[in-house]
Amino acid sequence: MNSLEANIRDSSTKGQLNAIRNSGNVPAIIYGGKDQNQKISISKKLLKVLIEKENFLSNILTLKVDGKPQNVLPREVKYHIISDEPTHVDFLRVLPGVKIKIEVPVNFINHEKSPGLKRGGVLNIVRRKVELKCPSEKIPENLTIDLDDVDIGESFKITSIKLDPEVVPTIQGRDFVIATLAAPTVMKEPEKPAEAETAEGEEGAEGAEGAAAASADGDKAADGAKGDKKEGDDKKPADKKPAEEKK
């Protein structure tokens, strides 16, 4: 379990809060239970290290407030609108027996052992987090789904995940899907519309008819030329008249 050092603060005005931030700390508050709210400040550097870790808002932390440890759950982090630096954190006290609602991430394991994924299947994740209602001391770190021996067409529902009897999903009355292993999608070339094919066929027929007509005209012209040549060839030279004898 991660831990943070915290110091009690009395500051509440905007100027005092900015002074805390300028000193490298972040104002925070601890609430919940019968105890009064506690105003604290924590190191911004250490806080950012924890925030960068996965599932910061669903993991219980131990805050050592002036040396006294207490378990808390981060509920909200506010950030600066421009610098995106954390400016305030709300912590909820973790008290035994008190039930809270919390979103828990879903974790998939053994991808390499899934025959469906090996054959090109696609893991379609419907819910990356599931909201649960459970005692604060029984919050699961994550919901694990094992892909070992899972083939294409199989799906994972909330009932396929083993939960503690006191840990229940907030969605009741239906066995909702968390993920499915779908068949690979193959892009097919779109088929030509029938009208386009007909138009192309008509254009091709017209082109063929034009070519045939041109060929026929060319043949006629050639035949005509040949005919002219024949007529010229058939003409015989006129018989010469014998020369008249001189008288």
C-alpha positions in Angstrom: 0.0 0.0 0.0 1.3 3.4 -0.9 1.8 6.1 1.7 2.2 9.9 1.9 3.3 12.3 4.5 0.8 15.0 5.3 0.7 18.1 7.5 -2.3 19.7 9.1 -2.9 23.2 7.7 -5.0 26.1 9.1 -5.0 28.1 5.8 -8.3 28.6 4.1 -8.1 31.9 2.2 -7.1 32.1 -1.5 -3.8 33.8 -0.7 -2.9 31.2 1.9 -3.7 28.3 -0.4 -1.6 29.9 -3.2 1.3 30.2 -0.7 1.1 26.5 0.0 1.1 25.7 -3.7 4.1 28.0 -4.3 6.0 26.2 -1.6 5.8 22.9 -3.6 2.8 21.4 -1.7 -0.8 20.7 -2.6 -3.8 21.5 -0.3 -6.0 18.5 0.5 -8.9 17.5 2.7 -9.8 14.3 4.5 -13.6 13.7 5.1 -16.0 10.9 5.9 -17.0 9.1 9.1 -17.9 10.7 12.4 -14.6 12.6 12.7 -14.4 16.2 11.5 -12.9 17.1 8.2 -9.1 17.6 8.3 -7.4 20.2 6.2 -3.9 19.0 5.2 -1.1 19.6 2.7 1.0 17.1 0.9 4.1 17.1 -1.3 3.2 17.9 -4.9 6.2 15.9 -6.2 5.3 12.7 -4.3 1.6 13.2 -5.2 2.4 13.4 -8.9 4.4 10.1 -8.7 1.3 8.4 -7.3 -1.0 10.0 -9.8 1.1 8.8 -12.7 0.6 5.2 -11.5 -2.4 3.4 -12.9 -5.7 3.5 -10.9 -4.8 6.2 -8.5 -8.4 6.9 -7.7 -9.2 3.3 -6.9 -6.3 2.4 -4.6 -6.3 2.9 -0.8 -3.4 5.1 0.5 -2.0 5.5 4.0 -1.7 9.1 5.0 0.6 9.9 7.9 -0.9 13.0 9.3 1.7 14.5 11.7 2.9 10.9 12.1 -0.5 9.3 12.7 -1.4 6.9 9.9 -4.9 6.6 8.5 -6.2 4.8 5.4 -7.9 7.0 2.8 -9.2 6.6 -0.7 -8.5 9.4 -3.3 -11.9 10.6 -4.6 -11.1 13.7 -6.7 -8.0 15.6 -8.0 -8.4 19.1 -9.3 -5.9 20.5 -11.8 -4.8 23.9 -12.9 -6.6 24.8 -16.1 -3.3 25.9 -17.9 -0.4 24.1 -16.3 -2.3 20.9 -15.6 -0.6 20.7 -12.2 -2.6 19.2 -9.3 -4.1 22.0 -7.1 -6.3 20.1 -4.6 -7.1 16.5 -3.6 -10.1 15.1 -1.7 -9.5 12.0 0.4 -12.3 9.7 1.9 -11.6 8.0 5.2 -11.6 4.2 4.9 -13.7 2.9 7.7 -14.4 -0.8 8.3 -17.9 -1.8 7.3 -18.7 1.4 5.4 -19.8 0.6 1.8 -18.8 3.0 -1.0 -19.2 3.1 -4.7 -16.0 3.0 -6.8 -15.0 2.3 -10.4 -12.5 -0.6 -10.6 -10.5 -1.2 -13.8 -10.7 -4.4 -15.8 -7.4 -6.2 -16.5 -6.9 -8.8 -19.3 -4.2 -11.5 -19.0 -2.7 -14.3 -21.1 -3.3 -12.7 -24.5 -0.6 -14.9 -26.0 -2.5 -18.0 -24.9 -5.7 -17.2 -26.7 -6.3 -19.2 -29.9 -8.8 -16.7 -31.0 -6.3 -13.8 -30.9 -3.7 -16.0 -32.6 -6.1 -16.5 -35.5 -6.5 -12.7 -35.9 -9.5 -12.2 -33.6 -10.1 -8.8 -32.1 -10.7 -8.2 -28.4 -13.6 -5.7 -28.2 -13.6 -4.1 -24.8 -17.0 -2.8 -23.9 -16.2 -1.7 -20.3 -12.7 -0.8 -19.2 -14.0 0.0 -15.7 -16.9 -1.4 -13.7 -18.6 0.5 -10.9 -18.9 -1.6 -7.7 -20.4 -1.2 -4.3 -18.4 -2.7 -1.5 -17.0 -2.2 2.0 -14.0 0.2 1.9 -11.7 -2.5 3.2 -12.6 -5.0 0.4 -12.1 -2.8 -2.6 -10.5 -5.0 -5.4 -7.5 -3.6 -7.1 -8.8 -4.7 -10.5 -11.2 -7.2 -12.1 -9.1 -9.9 -13.9 -10.3 -11.6 -17.1 -8.2 -14.6 -18.2 -7.9 -15.0 -22.0 -6.3 -18.5 -21.8 -8.0 -20.9 -24.3 -10.5 -18.3 -25.3 -11.6 -18.5 -28.9 -13.5 -16.3 -31.4 -17.1 -15.7 -30.6 -16.8 -15.9 -26.8 -17.9 -13.1 -24.5 -17.1 -12.1 -20.9 -20.0 -11.0 -18.7 -19.9 -9.7 -15.1 -20.9 -13.1 -13.8 -17.8 -14.6 -15.3 -15.7 -12.6 -12.8 -15.4 -14.1 -9.3 -16.3 -11.4 -6.7 -16.5 -11.3 -3.0 -20.1 -11.8 -1.7 -20.0 -8.3 -0.3 -18.7 -6.8 -3.6 -21.5 -6.2 -6.1 -21.8 -4.2 -9.3 -24.0 -1.1 -9.1 -25.8 -2.3 -12.3 -28.4 -4.8 -11.2 -30.9 -6.9 -13.0 -28.8 -7.9 -16.0 -25.7 -9.8 -16.8 -23.9 -7.1 -18.7 -21.1 -7.7 -21.2 -17.6 -6.5 -20.4 -15.7 -7.7 -23.5 -16.1 -10.0 -26.5 -13.6 -11.7 -28.8 -14.8 -10.9 -32.3 -13.8 -12.3 -35.7 -11.3 -10.3 -37.7 -12.8 -7.8 -40.1 -11.8 -8.1 -43.8 -12.2 -5.1 -46.1 -13.9 -6.1 -49.3 -13.8 -4.2 -52.6 -17.3 -2.6 -53.2 -19.2 -4.2 -56.0 -20.1 -2.1 -59.0 -23.8 -1.0 -59.2 -25.8 -2.8 -61.8 -26.6 0.5 -63.6 -22.9 1.3 -64.0 -22.2 -2.2 -65.4 -25.1 -1.8 -67.9 -23.9 1.7 -68.9 -20.4 0.4 -69.5 -21.8 -2.5 -71.5 -23.8 -0.1 -73.7 -20.8 2.1 -74.2 -18.7 -0.9 -75.2 -21.4 -2.1 -77.6 -21.7 1.3 -79.2 -17.9 1.5 -79.5 -17.9 -2.0 -81.1 -20.7 -1.0 -83.6 -18.8 2.2 -84.5 -15.6 0.3 -85.1 -17.5 -2.2 -87.2 -19.1 0.5 -89.2 -15.8 2.3 -89.8 -14.3 -1.0 -90.9 -17.1 -1.6 -93.3 -16.8 1.9 -94.8 -13.0 1.3 -95.2 -13.6 -2.0 -96.9 -16.1 -0.3 -99.3 -13.7 2.4 -100.1 -11.0 -0.1 -100.8 -13.4 -2.1 -103.0 -14.3 1.1 -104.9 -10.6 1.8 -105.5 -10.1 -1.7 -106.7 -13.1 -1.3 -109.0 -11.8 1.9 -110.5 -8.5 0.2 -111.1 -10.2 -2.7 -112.9 -12.1 -0.4 -115.2 -8.9 1.3 -116.2 -7.2 -2.0 -116.7 -10.1 -3.4 -118.8 -9.9 -0.6 -121.3 -8.0 -1.6 -124.3 -6.1 0.8 -126.5 -8.1 2.0 -129.6 -7.2 0.2 -132.8 -5.0 2.3 -135.0 -6.3 3.0 -138.5 -3.9 1.9 -141.3 -2.1 4.8 -142.9 -3.6 5.9 -146.2 -1.4 5.3 -149.1 -0.2 8.4 -150.8 -1.7 9.0 -154.0 
